[in-house]
Amino acid sequence: MHSFIPPERFFPYLSWTDIQEMPNKENVVIIQPVGAIEQHGPHLPLIVDAAIGVGVLGKALAKLDSSIPAYALPSINYGKSNEHWHFPGTITLSTETLTATIMEVGESIYRAGFRKLVLMNSHGGQPQVMQMAARDLHVKYGDLSVFPLFTWRAPNITKELLTPKEAKLGMHAGDAETSLMLALLPEQVKLDKVVAEYPPEQPQSTLLSWEGQLPVAWVTKDISKTGVIGDATTATKEKGDRILESLSDGWVQVIRDIYHFQPIRRD
């Protein structure tokens, strides 16, 4: 049941009396991984985002100093993935359903006495949902600190391992995700089906981009025939191992910082 998560760090393995008697609950870090079940091209399984989140978190929790109390909740594997729903197999929740799920999980964690909740999101289509839910939870419970974080934004070396084009335009099922999956679930990667496909280039004169400062809304079929937005042909397990080590080191630092975080009180 705990997958990549160390069993001693897996929240559901605790009993209710373990939680009742837990000391210093206001500083215990509770981490909710949030992924997606969605297409990732012909070479990767649907579970990529959920697997990456739990894989990175599990590695980080195994490295984390045992003196820092931190626990992983079971992953929310379904996400808001309607940008991919033209590709068979994608399962999507609405913004409202995902928000309600996050809110109710947060409320349950709060009732148990915890005051630090991390939303560890690994799907690029829903950071805004995490941010809005986090703000609403904090508005409702002023002493609950909620951290809406994206897995790939912890300090890591990934971009150093990619070509300049991939670092700029690779967004989905490309080198980084494929390499990391080769490290986490290599038997689920179909190397004979890897492809490279980038979105159409925007005119150099425009300020607009597919992602970034001034984006346009798109769905995957607008910019990709295969479901890949990047170059999966350059992926290797060696790169994946390095990405996993780097990302998990970054998350050790993030969890440590959240444990020591002291909210501002202006009652």
C-alpha positions as CSV (number, residue, x, y, z in Angstrom):
1,M,0.0,0.0,0.0
2,H,2.8,2.5,0.8
3,S,4.5,2.1,-2.7
4,F,7.7,4.2,-2.7
5,I,6.9,5.8,0.7
6,P,8.9,4.4,3.7
7,P,6.3,2.5,5.8
8,E,7.2,4.5,8.9
9,R,6.4,7.7,7.1
10,F,3.0,6.5,5.6
11,F,0.2,8.3,7.4
12,P,-2.5,5.5,6.9
13,Y,-0.3,3.1,8.8
14,L,-0.7,5.1,12.0
15,S,-3.5,4.3,14.4
16,W,-5.9,6.9,15.8
17,T,-4.2,6.6,19.1
18,D,-0.8,7.2,17.5
19,I,-2.2,10.4,16.1
20,Q,-3.9,11.4,19.4
21,E,-0.7,11.0,21.3
22,M,1.6,12.5,18.8
23,P,3.6,15.4,20.3
24,N,4.1,18.8,18.6
25,K,1.4,18.2,16.0
26,E,1.4,21.8,15.0
27,N,4.8,21.4,13.4
28,V,4.4,17.9,12.0
29,V,4.5,18.1,8.2
30,I,1.7,16.3,6.4
31,I,2.2,15.9,2.7
32,Q,-0.6,15.2,0.2
33,P,0.8,14.0,-3.2
34,V,-1.5,15.0,-6.1
35,G,-1.0,13.5,-9.5
36,A,-3.1,12.6,-12.6
37,I,-4.1,9.7,-14.7
38,E,-3.6,11.0,-18.2
39,Q,-2.0,10.2,-21.5
40,H,1.8,10.6,-21.7
41,G,2.4,9.7,-25.3
42,P,2.7,6.2,-26.8
43,H,5.7,5.2,-24.7
44,L,4.7,6.1,-21.1
45,P,1.8,4.8,-18.9
46,L,-1.1,7.0,-17.7
47,I,0.2,7.1,-14.2
48,V,3.4,9.2,-14.8
49,D,2.5,12.2,-12.7
50,A,1.3,10.2,-9.7
51,A,4.3,7.9,-9.9
52,I,6.7,10.8,-10.1
53,G,5.2,12.5,-7.1
54,V,5.2,9.5,-4.9
55,G,8.6,8.3,-6.2
56,V,10.3,11.6,-5.4
57,L,8.6,12.0,-2.1
58,G,9.4,8.5,-1.0
59,K,13.1,9.0,-1.8
60,A,13.1,12.3,0.1
61,L,11.4,10.9,3.1
62,A,13.9,8.1,3.2
63,K,16.7,10.7,3.3
64,L,15.0,13.0,5.8
65,D,16.5,13.2,9.3
66,S,14.4,11.0,11.6
67,S,14.1,13.8,14.0
68,I,11.8,15.7,11.6
69,P,8.2,14.4,11.8
70,A,6.7,14.2,8.3
71,Y,4.1,11.8,6.9
72,A,2.8,11.2,3.4
73,L,-0.9,10.8,2.8
74,P,-2.0,8.4,0.0
75,S,-1.7,10.0,-3.4
76,I,-4.7,11.6,-5.0
77,N,-4.1,10.0,-8.4
78,Y,-6.9,11.7,-10.3
79,G,-6.4,15.3,-11.3
80,K,-7.8,18.0,-13.6
81,S,-6.6,16.6,-16.9
82,N,-9.2,17.8,-19.4
83,E,-6.5,19.2,-21.7
84,H,-5.6,15.6,-22.4
85,W,-9.1,14.1,-22.7
86,H,-9.0,13.8,-26.5
87,F,-6.5,10.9,-25.9
88,P,-8.1,7.6,-24.7
89,G,-7.4,6.6,-21.2
90,T,-7.2,10.0,-19.6
91,I,-9.4,10.3,-16.5
92,T,-10.2,13.8,-15.3
93,L,-11.9,15.5,-12.4
94,S,-13.5,18.9,-12.7
95,T,-11.9,21.9,-11.0
96,E,-14.8,21.9,-8.6
97,T,-14.4,18.2,-7.7
98,L,-10.6,18.4,-7.2
99,T,-10.9,21.6,-5.1
100,A,-13.6,20.0,-2.9
101,T,-11.4,16.9,-2.4
102,I,-8.4,19.0,-1.4
103,M,-10.6,21.1,0.9
104,E,-12.1,18.1,2.7
105,V,-8.7,16.4,3.1
106,G,-7.4,19.6,4.6
107,E,-10.3,19.9,6.9
108,S,-9.8,16.4,8.1
109,I,-6.1,17.0,8.7
110,Y,-6.9,20.1,10.6
111,R,-9.5,18.4,12.9
112,A,-6.8,15.8,13.8
113,G,-4.7,18.7,15.2
114,F,-2.1,19.2,12.4
115,R,-1.3,22.7,11.2
116,K,1.1,22.2,8.3
117,L,-0.2,20.7,5.1
118,V,1.8,20.4,1.8
119,L,0.0,20.0,-1.5
120,M,2.7,18.2,-3.5
121,N,1.4,18.5,-7.1
122,S,3.1,16.8,-10.0
123,H,0.7,17.6,-12.8
124,G,1.4,20.8,-14.8
125,G,-2.3,21.4,-15.6
126,Q,-3.4,22.1,-12.0
127,P,-1.0,24.3,-10.0
128,Q,-3.7,27.1,-10.0
129,V,-6.2,24.7,-8.4
130,M,-3.7,23.8,-5.6
131,Q,-3.1,27.5,-5.0
132,M,-6.8,28.5,-4.8
133,A,-7.6,25.5,-2.5
134,A,-4.6,26.3,-0.3
135,R,-5.7,29.9,0.1
136,D,-9.3,28.9,0.8
137,L,-8.2,26.5,3.5
138,H,-6.0,29.1,5.1
139,V,-8.9,31.6,5.0
140,K,-11.2,29.1,6.7
141,Y,-8.6,28.0,9.2
142,G,-6.3,30.9,10.0
143,D,-3.8,28.8,11.9
144,L,-3.4,26.2,9.2
145,S,-0.3,26.7,7.0
146,V,-0.9,25.3,3.5
147,F,1.9,25.0,1.0
148,P,0.8,24.5,-2.7
149,L,4.0,23.3,-4.3
150,F,4.9,21.8,-7.6
151,T,7.2,18.7,-7.5
152,W,9.6,20.0,-10.2
153,R,10.2,23.4,-8.6
154,A,12.2,22.1,-5.6
155,P,15.9,22.8,-6.3
156,N,17.2,20.3,-8.9
157,I,19.6,19.9,-11.8
158,T,17.1,18.7,-14.4
159,K,17.6,21.6,-16.9
160,E,21.3,21.1,-16.8
161,L,20.8,17.6,-18.3
162,L,18.5,18.8,-21.2
163,T,19.2,20.3,-24.5
164,P,18.4,24.1,-24.7
165,K,15.4,23.3,-27.0
166,E,14.1,20.7,-24.6
167,A,14.6,23.0,-21.6
168,K,12.6,25.7,-23.3
169,L,9.9,23.8,-25.1
170,G,9.7,20.3,-23.5
171,M,6.5,20.3,-21.5
172,H,5.0,16.8,-21.4
173,A,6.3,13.2,-21.7
174,G,9.7,14.4,-23.0
175,D,13.2,13.8,-21.8
176,A,12.8,14.6,-18.1
177,E,9.7,12.7,-17.4
178,T,10.8,9.7,-19.5
179,S,14.2,9.6,-17.9
180,L,12.7,9.8,-14.4
181,M,10.2,7.0,-15.3
182,L,13.2,4.9,-16.4
183,A,14.5,5.3,-12.9
184,L,11.2,4.7,-11.1
185,L,9.2,2.2,-13.2
186,P,11.5,1.1,-16.1
187,E,9.4,-1.9,-17.0
188,Q,6.5,0.4,-17.8
189,V,8.4,2.5,-20.4
190,K,8.1,1.4,-24.0
191,L,11.4,2.5,-25.5
192,D,10.5,1.2,-28.9
193,K,7.7,3.8,-29.1
194,V,9.5,7.0,-27.9
195,V,9.0,10.0,-30.1
196,A,10.0,13.7,-30.3
197,E,7.3,16.3,-31.0
198,Y,7.4,20.0,-30.2
199,P,4.6,22.5,-30.4
200,P,4.5,24.9,-33.4
201,E,6.9,27.8,-33.1
202,Q,5.3,31.1,-32.2
203,P,6.4,34.1,-34.4
204,Q,9.5,35.7,-33.0
205,S,7.8,39.1,-33.1
206,T,5.0,38.0,-30.6
207,L,5.1,38.3,-26.8
208,L,2.8,35.3,-26.5
209,S,3.8,31.7,-25.8
210,W,2.3,28.3,-25.1
211,E,3.5,28.5,-21.5
212,G,5.2,31.3,-19.5
213,Q,4.5,34.9,-18.9
214,L,1.8,35.6,-21.5
215,P,0.3,32.2,-22.4
216,V,-2.6,31.2,-24.6
217,A,-5.1,28.5,-23.4
218,W,-4.6,25.2,-25.3
219,V,-5.5,21.5,-25.2
220,T,-2.9,18.9,-26.1
221,K,-4.4,18.0,-29.5
222,D,-3.9,21.6,-30.6
223,I,-0.2,21.3,-30.4
224,S,0.7,17.6,-30.5
225,K,-0.5,14.6,-32.6
226,T,1.3,12.0,-30.4
227,G,0.5,13.5,-26.9
228,V,4.2,14.2,-26.5
229,I,5.4,17.8,-26.1
230,G,9.2,17.4,-26.1
231,D,11.9,14.9,-27.0
232,A,11.6,11.5,-25.4
233,T,14.2,9.9,-27.7
234,T,17.1,11.3,-25.7
235,A,15.9,9.9,-22.3
236,T,18.1,7.6,-20.3
237,K,18.0,5.8,-17.0
238,E,21.3,7.4,-16.0
239,K,19.7,10.9,-16.4
240,G,16.7,9.7,-14.5
241,D,18.7,8.5,-11.6
242,R,20.5,11.8,-11.4
243,I,17.1,13.7,-11.6
244,L,15.7,11.5,-8.8
245,E,18.6,12.1,-6.5
246,S,18.6,15.8,-7.2
247,L,14.8,16.3,-6.9
248,S,14.6,14.2,-3.7
249,D,17.5,16.2,-2.2
250,G,15.6,19.4,-3.0
251,W,12.5,18.0,-1.3
252,V,14.5,17.1,1.8
253,Q,15.3,20.8,2.0
254,V,11.7,21.8,1.4
255,I,10.3,19.6,4.1
256,R,13.0,20.7,6.5
257,D,12.1,24.3,5.8
258,I,8.4,23.7,6.3
259,Y,9.0,21.9,9.6
260,H,10.9,25.0,10.9
261,F,8.4,27.5,9.3
262,Q,6.8,29.8,11.8
263,P,3.7,31.6,10.6
264,I,3.1,35.2,11.2
265,R,0.4,35.8,13.9
266,R,-1.5,39.2,13.7
267,D,-4.7,38.3,15.7
